[in-house]
Amino acid sequence: MKDLIEIRWHGRGGQGAKTASLLLADAAFNTGKYIQGFPEYGPERMGAPIVAYNRISNNPITIHSNIYEPDYVIVVDDTLLDCVDVTAGLKESGAIIINSTKDNNYLKEKLKNYNGSVYKIDARKISIEALGKYFPNTPMLAAIVKVSNIMTEEAFLEDMIGSFKHKFAKKPEVIDGNMKALEMALKEVEKVK
């Protein structure tokens, strides 16, 4: 891992982008990294575009601002490609990960000729199969771990079982489904050619 990795999440209110960014920060922290995980607050409401951020490093992080030139961008809802410049500042040495079933040519066109790596995953299919409902943040969380190599898949899954046991202490029946969604996403994220 390079010294500092910066990640920007684009989602809609209620899709869990903020929660996923905080879970990623916790998991990275538990593997010995220095972390930041924070949302950008504004007049958020259910369905409105939102942004969240992560910084992950092997060294203390002294920057305390939004992220303007991310290494990775996660797009939790592909309808945002029509109204948000998700590639703004995105380094071509990084990657963008999109929750989408759209064909590769459509995605490339919407990304305004971004020349870096592009990945996609069908988070809807995974979450419905694993959880019975549409919660795209869990598959997207696994996708960023897979693409960025912030930590090993094994360390990530081990940490997430502990996080889910804590987060869902009063709903333990959802832990297995969330773990299944993570495992499926690690296998199903694909590079757009």
MDAnalysis code that builds the backbone (N, CA, C; Angstrom):
import MDAnalysis as mda
import numpy as np

u = mda.Universe.empty(579, n_residues=193, atom_resindex=np.repeat(np.arange(193), 3), trajectory=True)
u.add_TopologyAttr("name", ["N", "CA", "C"] * 193)
u.add_TopologyAttr("resid", np.arange(1, 194))
u.add_TopologyAttr("resname", ["MET", "LYS", "ASP", "LEU", "ILE", "GLU", "ILE", "ARG", "TRP", "HIS", "GLY", "ARG", "GLY", "GLY", "GLN", "GLY", "ALA", "LYS", "THR", "ALA", "SER", "LEU", "LEU", "LEU", "ALA", "ASP", "ALA", "ALA", "PHE", "ASN", "THR", "GLY", "LYS", "TYR", "ILE", "GLN", "GLY", "PHE", "PRO", "GLU", "TYR", "GLY", "PRO", "GLU", "ARG", "MET", "GLY", "ALA", "PRO", "ILE", "VAL", "ALA", "TYR", "ASN", "ARG", "ILE", "SER", "ASN", "ASN", "PRO", "ILE", "THR", "ILE", "HIS", "SER", "ASN", "ILE", "TYR", "GLU", "PRO", "ASP", "TYR", "VAL", "ILE", "VAL", "VAL", "ASP", "ASP", "THR", "LEU", "LEU", "ASP", "CYS", "VAL", "ASP", "VAL", "THR", "ALA", "GLY", "LEU", "LYS", "GLU", "SER", "GLY", "ALA", "ILE", "ILE", "ILE", "ASN", "SER", "THR", "LYS", "ASP", "ASN", "ASN", "TYR", "LEU", "LYS", "GLU", "LYS", "LEU", "LYS", "ASN", "TYR", "ASN", "GLY", "SER", "VAL", "TYR", "LYS", "ILE", "ASP", "ALA", "ARG", "LYS", "ILE", "SER", "ILE", "GLU", "ALA", "LEU", "GLY", "LYS", "TYR", "PHE", "PRO", "ASN", "THR", "PRO", "MET", "LEU", "ALA", "ALA", "ILE", "VAL", "LYS", "VAL", "SER", "ASN", "ILE", "MET", "THR", "GLU", "GLU", "ALA", "PHE", "LEU", "GLU", "ASP", "MET", "ILE", "GLY", "SER", "PHE", "LYS", "HIS", "LYS", "PHE", "ALA", "LYS", "LYS", "PRO", "GLU", "VAL", "ILE", "ASP", "GLY", "ASN", "MET", "LYS", "ALA", "LEU", "GLU", "MET", "ALA", "LEU", "LYS", "GLU", "VAL", "GLU", "LYS", "VAL", "LYS"])
u.atoms.positions = np.array([
    [0.844, -1.174, 0.000],
    [0.000, 0.000, 0.000],
    [0.889, 1.236, 0.000],
    [0.538, 2.210, -0.834],
    [1.303, 3.444, -0.806],
    [1.011, 4.183, 0.485],
    [1.768, 5.234, 0.757],
    [1.701, 5.894, 2.060],
    [0.320, 6.411, 2.425],
    [-0.395, 7.025, 1.494],
    [-1.715, 7.568, 1.801],
    [-2.668, 7.251, 0.661],
    [-3.785, 6.632, 0.992],
    [-4.824, 6.347, 0.001],
    [-6.035, 7.190, 0.356],
    [-6.556, 7.901, -0.641],
    [-7.732, 8.740, -0.446],
    [-8.876, 8.201, -1.302],
    [-10.056, 8.101, -0.683],
    [-11.220, 7.492, -1.318],
    [-12.402, 8.445, -1.191],
    [-13.159, 8.569, -2.279],
    [-14.387, 9.367, -2.251],
    [-15.559, 8.470, -2.624],
    [-16.611, 8.524, -1.819],
    [-17.832, 7.751, -2.027],
    [-18.920, 8.670, -2.546],
    [-19.615, 8.251, -3.606],
    [-20.790, 8.963, -4.108],
    [-21.987, 8.025, -3.976],
    [-23.016, 8.502, -3.323],
    [-24.231, 7.705, -3.184],
    [-25.430, 8.618, -3.061],
    [-26.527, 8.037, -2.689],
    [-27.747, 8.807, -2.422],
    [-28.115, 8.568, -0.964],
    [-28.716, 9.570, -0.351],
    [-29.116, 9.454, 1.039],
    [-29.934, 8.193, 1.269],
    [-29.550, 7.407, 2.241],
    [-30.268, 6.177, 2.562],
    [-29.654, 4.922, 1.980],
    [-28.628, 5.058, 1.131],
    [-28.004, 3.877, 0.519],
    [-26.827, 3.340, 1.324],
    [-26.405, 4.064, 2.339],
    [-25.364, 3.561, 3.219],
    [-23.944, 3.908, 2.842],
    [-23.711, 4.897, 1.977],
    [-22.340, 5.272, 1.616],
    [-21.575, 5.764, 2.843],
    [-22.224, 6.576, 3.665],
    [-21.574, 7.074, 4.883],
    [-21.227, 5.909, 5.800],
    [-22.171, 5.005, 6.013],
    [-21.936, 3.849, 6.872],
    [-20.794, 2.998, 6.335],
    [-20.774, 2.767, 5.024],
    [-19.706, 1.962, 4.424],
    [-18.348, 2.633, 4.616],
    [-18.285, 3.955, 4.465],
    [-17.003, 4.645, 4.649],
    [-16.528, 4.508, 6.094],
    [-17.445, 4.542, 7.046],
    [-17.060, 4.392, 8.450],
    [-16.656, 2.955, 8.769],
    [-17.342, 1.978, 8.180],
    [-16.956, 0.572, 8.366],
    [-15.574, 0.299, 7.776],
    [-15.301, 0.897, 6.609],
    [-13.973, 0.733, 6.003],
    [-12.906, 1.342, 6.901],
    [-13.182, 2.523, 7.459],
    [-12.223, 3.155, 8.365],
    [-11.959, 2.269, 9.577],
    [-13.015, 1.716, 10.158],
    [-12.856, 0.837, 11.326],
    [-12.025, -0.393, 10.980],
    [-12.326, -1.012, 9.844],
    [-11.595, -2.222, 9.449],
    [-10.122, -1.912, 9.212],
    [-9.826, -0.798, 8.545],
    [-8.433, -0.418, 8.299],
    [-7.721, -0.107, 9.616],
    [-8.406, 0.578, 10.507],
    [-7.835, 0.888, 11.829],
    [-7.477, -0.400, 12.567],
    [-8.355, -1.371, 12.491],
    [-8.132, -2.631, 13.199],
    [-7.014, -3.464, 12.594],
    [-6.534, -3.098, 11.398],
    [-5.371, -3.773, 10.816],
    [-4.113, -2.937, 11.016],
    [-4.197, -1.908, 11.877],
    [-3.012, -1.133, 12.227],
    [-2.782, 0.128, 11.416],
    [-3.753, 0.521, 10.613],
    [-3.596, 1.716, 9.775],
    [-4.104, 2.962, 10.510],
    [-3.639, 4.100, 10.058],
    [-4.203, 5.378, 10.475],
    [-5.345, 5.677, 9.521],
    [-6.422, 6.237, 10.042],
    [-7.622, 6.374, 9.211],
    [-8.362, 7.681, 9.436],
    [-9.154, 8.011, 8.432],
    [-10.195, 9.021, 8.538],
    [-11.393, 8.505, 7.748],
    [-12.564, 8.702, 8.260],
    [-13.796, 8.359, 7.558],
    [-14.831, 9.393, 7.934],
    [-15.324, 10.134, 6.947],
    [-16.240, 11.219, 7.278],
    [-17.123, 11.560, 6.087],
    [-18.346, 12.014, 6.379],
    [-19.247, 12.464, 5.307],
    [-19.087, 13.956, 5.083],
    [-19.559, 14.405, 3.944],
    [-19.657, 15.845, 3.676],
    [-21.122, 16.194, 3.886],
    [-21.390, 16.968, 4.904],
    [-22.783, 17.268, 5.234],
    [-23.286, 18.507, 4.517],
    [-24.526, 18.439, 4.152],
    [-25.250, 19.531, 3.531],
    [-26.719, 19.257, 3.796],
    [-27.581, 19.656, 2.915],
    [-29.017, 19.425, 3.123],
    [-29.436, 18.024, 2.684],
    [-28.757, 16.990, 3.211],
    [-29.056, 15.625, 2.798],
    [-30.482, 15.230, 3.152],
    [-31.038, 14.471, 2.269],
    [-32.341, 13.877, 2.513],
    [-32.372, 12.572, 1.727],
    [-33.313, 11.740, 2.054],
    [-33.417, 10.442, 1.392],
    [-33.424, 10.618, -0.121],
    [-32.490, 9.962, -0.792],
    [-32.424, 10.005, -2.249],
    [-31.562, 11.110, -2.831],
    [-31.160, 12.087, -2.031],
    [-30.325, 13.180, -2.533],
    [-28.869, 12.711, -2.641],
    [-28.109, 13.239, -3.602],
    [-26.696, 12.868, -3.701],
    [-25.922, 13.236, -2.435],
    [-25.085, 12.317, -1.977],
    [-24.230, 12.566, -0.816],
    [-22.798, 12.152, -1.152],
    [-21.861, 12.644, -0.362],
    [-20.451, 12.307, -0.541],
    [-19.876, 11.937, 0.823],
    [-19.029, 10.917, 0.837],
    [-18.304, 10.525, 2.045],
    [-16.858, 10.254, 1.644],
    [-15.971, 10.248, 2.618],
    [-14.539, 10.145, 2.328],
    [-13.839, 9.189, 3.279],
    [-12.704, 8.660, 2.787],
    [-11.762, 7.901, 3.616],
    [-10.343, 8.318, 3.283],
    [-9.526, 8.379, 4.300],
    [-8.077, 8.432, 4.141],
    [-7.535, 7.268, 4.947],
    [-6.593, 6.539, 4.343],
    [-6.000, 5.383, 5.004],
    [-4.501, 5.428, 4.745],
    [-3.724, 5.279, 5.836],
    [-2.273, 5.421, 5.710],
    [-1.557, 4.532, 6.721],
    [-0.299, 4.265, 6.421],
    [0.566, 3.571, 7.373],
    [1.171, 4.552, 8.369],
    [1.020, 5.838, 8.126],
    [1.589, 6.893, 8.964],
    [0.489, 7.831, 9.430],
    [0.749, 8.594, 10.495],
    [-0.277, 9.546, 10.952],
    [-0.721, 10.472, 9.819],
    [-1.999, 10.798, 9.811],
    [-2.588, 11.649, 8.771],
    [-2.744, 13.054, 9.346],
    [-2.143, 14.021, 8.682],
    [-2.183, 15.399, 9.179],
    [-3.093, 16.294, 8.344],
    [-3.683, 15.757, 7.298],
    [-4.597, 16.525, 6.446],
    [-5.998, 16.428, 7.046],
    [-6.697, 17.542, 7.098],
    [-8.067, 17.542, 7.630],
    [-8.945, 18.394, 6.724],
    [-9.251, 17.845, 5.560],
    [-10.090, 18.548, 4.591],
    [-10.826, 17.506, 3.766],
    [-11.724, 17.985, 2.909],
    [-12.344, 17.078, 1.955],
    [-11.266, 16.543, 1.028],
    [-11.616, 15.558, 0.234],
    [-10.657, 14.953, -0.700],
    [-10.993, 15.436, -2.099],
    [-10.025, 16.095, -2.724],
    [-10.255, 16.681, -4.044],
    [-9.574, 15.899, -5.169],
    [-8.581, 15.083, -4.835],
    [-7.882, 14.263, -5.832],
    [-7.771, 12.830, -5.307],
    [-8.897, 12.114, -5.305],
    [-8.905, 10.763, -4.727],
    [-8.150, 9.752, -5.585],
    [-7.689, 8.718, -4.899],
    [-7.086, 7.572, -5.594],
    [-8.184, 6.640, -6.097],
    [-9.279, 6.577, -5.334],
    [-10.393, 5.697, -5.681],
    [-11.708, 6.443, -5.491],
    [-12.661, 6.128, -6.352],
    [-14.018, 6.647, -6.229],
    [-14.967, 5.460, -6.277],
    [-15.929, 5.448, -5.352],
    [-16.965, 4.427, -5.338],
    [-18.280, 5.115, -5.660],
    [-18.995, 4.593, -6.666],
    [-20.297, 5.134, -7.052],
    [-21.342, 4.089, -6.678],
    [-22.101, 4.394, -5.629],
    [-23.068, 3.441, -5.085],
    [-24.333, 3.382, -5.932],
    [-24.599, 4.423, -6.702],
    [-25.814, 4.506, -7.518],
    [-25.447, 5.063, -8.887],
    [-25.563, 4.245, -9.944],
    [-25.109, 4.692, -11.269],
    [-25.954, 5.807, -11.873],
    [-27.120, 6.125, -11.290],
    [-27.871, 7.281, -11.794],
    [-27.130, 8.585, -11.494],
    [-26.192, 8.546, -10.575],
    [-25.390, 9.738, -10.272],
    [-24.474, 10.113, -11.431],
    [-24.211, 9.165, -12.329],
    [-23.360, 9.460, -13.482],
    [-23.976, 10.542, -14.361],
    [-25.293, 10.722, -14.272],
    [-25.984, 11.735, -15.066],
    [-25.971, 13.127, -14.433],
    [-25.689, 13.209, -13.118],
    [-25.815, 14.514, -12.461],
    [-24.618, 14.936, -11.620],
    [-23.641, 14.068, -11.444],
    [-22.469, 14.381, -10.634],
    [-21.219, 14.005, -11.436],
    [-20.218, 14.875, -11.428],
    [-18.948, 14.551, -12.080],
    [-18.135, 13.682, -11.131],
    [-18.406, 12.385, -11.158],
    [-17.781, 11.461, -10.208],
    [-16.283, 11.286, -10.452],
    [-15.801, 11.643, -11.632],
    [-14.371, 11.509, -11.913],
    [-13.583, 12.777, -11.591],
    [-14.232, 13.807, -11.094],
    [-13.534, 15.073, -10.792],
    [-12.337, 14.811, -9.886],
    [-11.156, 15.157, -10.368],
    [-9.936, 15.016, -9.596],
    [-9.418, 13.602, -9.440],
    [-10.149, 12.605, -9.933],
    [-9.750, 11.205, -9.752],
    [-8.448, 10.910, -10.481],
    [-7.467, 10.403, -9.744],
    [-6.156, 10.088, -10.319],
    [-6.287, 8.912, -11.287],
    [-5.624, 9.016, -12.417],
    [-5.669, 7.929, -13.398],
    [-4.893, 6.706, -12.925],
    [-4.058, 6.865, -11.905],
    [-3.354, 5.716, -11.335],
    [-4.247, 4.934, -10.369],
    [-5.424, 5.477, -10.064],
    [-6.374, 4.820, -9.168],
    [-7.432, 4.080, -9.942],
    [-8.665, 4.144, -9.434],
    [-9.754, 3.427, -10.096],
    [-11.095, 3.962, -9.611],
    [-12.116, 3.691, -10.415],
    [-13.495, 3.994, -10.037],
    [-14.260, 2.675, -10.027],
    [-15.113, 2.506, -9.023],
    [-15.918, 1.296, -8.887],
    [-17.379, 1.722, -8.901],
    [-18.157, 1.143, -9.803],
    [-19.541, 1.564, -10.004],
    [-20.496, 0.400, -9.768],
    [-21.533, 0.661, -9.016],
    [-22.626, -0.292, -8.851],
    [-23.508, -0.146, -10.089],
    [-23.380, -1.076, -11.032],
    [-24.117, -0.933, -12.287],
    [-24.237, -2.254, -13.022],
    [-25.298, -2.337, -13.821],
    [-25.456, -3.448, -14.758],
    [-25.389, -2.933, -16.195],
    [-25.113, -1.651, -16.349],
    [-25.030, -1.043, -17.686],
    [-23.829, -1.624, -18.443],
    [-23.914, -1.576, -19.783],
    [-22.804, -2.128, -20.552],
    [-21.577, -1.213, -20.451],
    [-20.437, -1.808, -20.753],
    [-19.163, -1.120, -20.573],
    [-19.055, 0.149, -21.408],
    [-19.560, 0.147, -22.629],
    [-19.495, 1.343, -23.471],
    [-20.293, 2.490, -22.869],
    [-21.460, 2.193, -22.317],
    [-22.271, 3.210, -21.662],
    [-21.491, 3.834, -20.502],
    [-20.872, 2.985, -19.687],
    [-20.127, 3.498, -18.537],
    [-18.957, 4.367, -18.976],
    [-18.228, 3.921, -19.974],
    [-17.086, 4.713, -20.452],
    [-17.539, 6.071, -20.980],
    [-18.651, 6.095, -21.675],
    [-19.185, 7.355, -22.193],
    [-19.567, 8.290, -21.040],
    [-20.232, 7.760, -20.021],
    [-20.654, 8.572, -18.880],
    [-19.476, 9.080, -18.054],
    [-18.361, 8.361, -18.122],
    [-17.191, 8.747, -17.337],
    [-16.309, 9.768, -18.058],
    [-16.808, 10.316, -19.153],
    [-16.145, 11.415, -19.867],
    [-14.680, 11.115, -20.180],
    [-14.457, 9.928, -20.705],
    [-13.121, 9.527, -21.159],
    [-12.092, 9.435, -20.042],
    [-12.522, 9.114, -18.843],
    [-11.577, 8.851, -17.762],
    [-10.689, 7.695, -18.201],
    [-9.378, 7.863, -18.087],
    [-8.433, 6.878, -18.621],
    [-7.908, 5.890, -17.590],
    [-8.325, 6.024, -16.340],
    [-7.880, 5.077, -15.321],
    [-8.707, 3.806, -15.350],
    [-8.492, 2.953, -14.390],
    [-9.201, 1.674, -14.301],
    [-10.648, 1.888, -13.857],
    [-11.538, 1.116, -14.459],
    [-12.957, 1.173, -14.141],
    [-13.415, -0.239, -13.786],
    [-14.117, -0.346, -12.662],
    [-14.659, -1.621, -12.216],
    [-16.156, -1.463, -12.018],
    [-16.867, -2.571, -12.155],
    [-18.293, -2.532, -11.865],
    [-18.688, -3.780, -11.100],
    [-19.833, -3.650, -10.435],
    [-20.373, -4.749, -9.651],
    [-21.882, -4.559, -9.586],
    [-22.609, -5.654, -9.589],
    [-24.059, -5.588, -9.464],
    [-24.419, -5.752, -7.985],
    [-24.333, -4.648, -7.246],
    [-24.596, -4.680, -5.804],
    [-26.063, -4.983, -5.509],
    [-26.954, -4.626, -6.435],
    [-28.380, -4.930, -6.233],
    [-28.587, -6.445, -6.206],
    [-28.074, -7.136, -7.207],
    [-28.246, -8.593, -7.290],
    [-27.642, -9.276, -6.062],
    [-26.454, -8.850, -5.692],
    [-25.772, -9.466, -4.548],
    [-26.554, -9.242, -3.262],
    [-26.959, -7.998, -3.010],
    [-27.629, -7.726, -1.738],
    [-29.003, -8.388, -1.672],
    [-29.713, -8.429, -2.779],
    [-31.025, -9.092, -2.759],
    [-30.855, -10.596, -2.550],
    [-29.859, -11.170, -3.205],
    [-29.624, -12.610, -3.033],
    [-29.158, -12.935, -1.615],
    [-28.267, -12.108, -1.070],
    [-27.689, -12.408, 0.238],
    [-28.537, -11.916, 1.410],
    [-29.226, -10.781, 1.213],
    [-29.929, -10.137, 2.324],
    [-31.448, -10.104, 2.174],
    [-31.925, -10.342, 0.943],
    [-33.356, -10.284, 0.702],
    [-33.881, -8.873, 0.490],
    [-33.006, -7.877, 0.572],
    [-33.361, -6.465, 0.369],
    [-32.196, -5.769, -0.314],
    [-32.483, -4.584, -0.829],
    [-31.453, -3.827, -1.540],
    [-30.692, -2.918, -0.586],
    [-29.504, -3.369, -0.202],
    [-28.568, -2.591, 0.600],
    [-27.233, -2.596, -0.139],
    [-26.994, -1.625, -1.027],
    [-25.811, -1.670, -1.875],
    [-24.497, -1.406, -1.156],
    [-24.542, -0.831, 0.038],
    [-23.281, -0.449, 0.675],
    [-22.412, -1.644, 1.051],
    [-23.005, -2.752, 1.462],
    [-22.196, -3.903, 1.866],
    [-21.386, -4.462, 0.698],
    [-21.978, -4.736, -0.469],
    [-21.154, -5.192, -1.596],
    [-20.128, -4.143, -2.049],
    [-20.484, -2.867, -1.988],
    [-19.544, -1.821, -2.426],
    [-18.352, -1.728, -1.483],
    [-18.573, -1.972, -0.208],
    [-17.492, -1.994, 0.771],
    [-16.482, -3.088, 0.420],
    [-16.972, -4.267, 0.108],
    [-16.076, -5.358, -0.273],
    [-15.365, -5.049, -1.588],
    [-16.065, -4.412, -2.512],
    [-15.463, -4.102, -3.812],
    [-14.259, -3.168, -3.671],
    [-14.355, -2.151, -2.806],
    [-13.215, -1.241, -2.656],
    [-12.036, -1.952, -1.998],
    [-12.306, -2.861, -1.075],
    [-11.216, -3.622, -0.460],
    [-10.523, -4.483, -1.512],
    [-11.302, -5.124, -2.370],
    [-10.741, -5.986, -3.422],
    [-9.901, -5.182, -4.407],
    [-10.429, -4.063, -4.873],
    [-9.743, -3.283, -5.914],
    [-8.524, -2.550, -5.362],
    [-8.618, -2.016, -4.155],
    [-7.536, -1.185, -3.616],
    [-6.452, -1.965, -2.877],
    [-6.749, -3.166, -2.456],
    [-5.808, -3.957, -1.654],
    [-5.374, -3.240, -0.382],
    [-6.291, -2.493, 0.215],
    [-6.001, -1.780, 1.458],
    [-5.617, -2.767, 2.553],
    [-6.227, -3.931, 2.519],
    [-5.945, -4.994, 3.477],
    [-6.228, -6.318, 2.784],
    [-5.816, -7.395, 3.390],
    [-6.105, -8.692, 2.789],
    [-7.593, -8.999, 2.927],
    [-8.095, -9.807, 2.021],
    [-9.499, -10.210, 2.103],
    [-9.774, -10.947, 3.409],
    [-8.826, -11.756, 3.839],
    [-9.005, -12.522, 5.069],
    [-9.124, -11.594, 6.277],
    [-8.217, -10.609, 6.369],
    [-8.266, -9.661, 7.492],
    [-9.558, -8.852, 7.452],
    [-9.977, -8.475, 6.262],
    [-11.210, -7.714, 6.096],
    [-12.414, -8.512, 6.579],
    [-12.552, -9.746, 6.113],
    [-13.702, -10.575, 6.499],
    [-13.698, -10.870, 7.996],
    [-12.522, -11.119, 8.539],
    [-12.417, -11.384, 9.975],
    [-12.855, -10.157, 10.777],
    [-12.433, -8.978, 10.352],
    [-12.824, -7.764, 11.054],
    [-14.319, -7.496, 10.901],
    [-14.844, -7.728, 9.713],
    [-16.253, -7.420, 9.463],
    [-17.200, -8.314, 10.269],
    [-16.825, -9.552, 10.503],
    [-17.712, -10.402, 11.316],
    [-17.833, -9.800, 12.718],
    [-16.730, -9.296, 13.255],
    [-16.773, -8.645, 14.563],
    [-17.585, -7.365, 14.534],
    [-17.403, -6.571, 13.476],
    [-18.166, -5.324, 13.339],
    [-19.657, -5.601, 13.235],
    [-20.026, -6.593, 12.429],
    [-21.435, -6.917, 12.251],
    [-22.054, -7.459, 13.543],
    [-21.278, -8.243, 14.299],
    [-21.807, -8.756, 15.570],
    [-22.113, -7.605, 16.516],
    [-21.285, -6.583, 16.489],
    [-21.525, -5.408, 17.329],
    [-22.673, -4.569, 16.778],
    [-22.599, -4.257, 15.477],
    [-23.599, -3.386, 14.850],
    [-24.993, -3.994, 14.885],
    [-25.064, -5.304, 14.685],
    [-26.360, -5.974, 14.616],
    [-26.615, -6.860, 15.842],
    [-26.175, -6.409, 17.012],
    [-26.339, -7.202, 18.236],
    [-27.800, -7.531, 18.504],
    [-28.696, -6.613, 18.139],
    [-30.121, -6.851, 18.376],
    [-30.808, -7.500, 17.174],
    [-30.062, -7.687, 16.077],
    [-30.614, -8.347, 14.879],
    [-29.601, -9.365, 14.348],
    [-29.210, -10.346, 15.148],
    [-28.151, -11.268, 14.716],
    [-28.498, -12.061, 13.453],
    [-29.781, -12.115, 13.119],
    [-30.189, -12.870, 11.928],
    [-29.675, -12.249, 10.632],
    [-29.242, -10.984, 10.656],
    [-28.759, -10.343, 9.422],
    [-27.239, -10.468, 9.244],
    [-26.552, -10.995, 10.238],
    [-25.086, -11.094, 10.152],
    [-24.660, -12.027, 9.025],
    [-25.236, -13.209, 8.957],
    [-24.840, -14.174, 7.921],
    [-25.076, -13.620, 6.524],
    [-26.201, -12.944, 6.312],
    [-26.494, -12.365, 5.007],
    [-25.495, -11.289, 4.620],
    [-25.121, -10.448, 5.571],
    [-24.130, -9.413, 5.286],
    [-22.763, -10.023, 4.971],
    [-22.397, -11.056, 5.690],
    [-21.115, -11.729, 5.408],
    [-21.157, -12.388, 4.023],
    [-22.285, -13.000, 3.688],
    [-22.429, -13.610, 2.361],
    [-22.313, -12.540, 1.276],
    [-22.910, -11.361, 1.495],
    [-22.831, -10.275, 0.517],
    [-21.382, -9.835, 0.325],
    [-20.628, -9.727, 1.409],
    [-19.211, -9.358, 1.298],
    [-18.440, -10.398, 0.490],
    [-18.639, -11.666, 0.831],
    [-17.913, -12.745, 0.143],
    [-18.259, -12.791, -1.342],
    [-19.535, -12.625, -1.668],
    [-19.946, -12.628, -3.077],
    [-19.317, -11.450, -3.822],
    [-19.341, -10.278, -3.197],
    [-18.807, -9.083, -3.852],
    [-17.311, -9.202, -4.111],
    [-16.577, -9.796, -3.187],
    [-15.140, -9.972, -3.396],
    [-14.868, -10.799, -4.653],
    [-15.774, -11.701, -4.988],
    [-15.614, -12.561, -6.161],
    [-16.175, -11.939, -7.435],
    [-17.180, -11.076, -7.292],
    [-17.928, -10.635, -8.475],
    [-17.555, -9.261, -9.009],
    [-16.758, -8.481, -8.302],
    [-16.345, -7.190, -8.852],
    [-15.500, -7.472, -10.097],
    [-15.788, -6.770, -11.199],
    [-15.092, -7.046, -12.451],
    [-14.558, -5.776, -13.096],
    [-13.432, -5.928, -13.752],
    [-12.828, -4.792, -14.435],
    [-13.536, -4.569, -15.765],
    [-13.850, -3.309, -16.054],
    [-14.462, -2.946, -17.331],
    [-13.345, -2.847, -18.341],
    [-13.486, -3.571, -19.426],
    [-12.406, -3.600, -20.437],
    [-12.543, -2.454, -21.410],
])
